Amino acid sequence: MMVTKTRPGVQAEMDLLPEPVARFIEEHKSLIYPLKLLEPGWAGQLALEEAEYIAWHLARDAKLRRLWHIRRRKRYPLQLIAERACPADPAEARRLITNAINVRTAQAHRRKAPP
């Protein structure tokens, strides 16, 4: 059995994260990718999990909001984040993230439907 050392409180921080954000961080153990993802225009077209990861950080970091040119809000629309992440083709980025949201919603409704 392999034991890994972590900073005290890291697991407690991970437990507080929303499930999609925690899953995204677990899938990408490298710190470089998640940090680069927070730079506007670096990632291009975003996957839904990437947009949720960015939204989670925008809600907590005023400097990051200024960097993304997004004002403080209660919610950060994933479509807006997708547009800012892909300045070359914001309309296509908005369409793709909207489709991903619709697919996830449809999957959630199918799971809830009684047999």
Secondary structure, 3 states (H helix, E strand, C coil): CCCCCCCCCHHHHHHHCCHHHHHHHHHCCCCHHHHHHCCCCCCCCCCHHHHHHHHHHHCCCHHHHHHHCCCCCCCCCHHHHHHHHCCCCHHHHHHHHHHHHHHHHHHHHHHHCCC
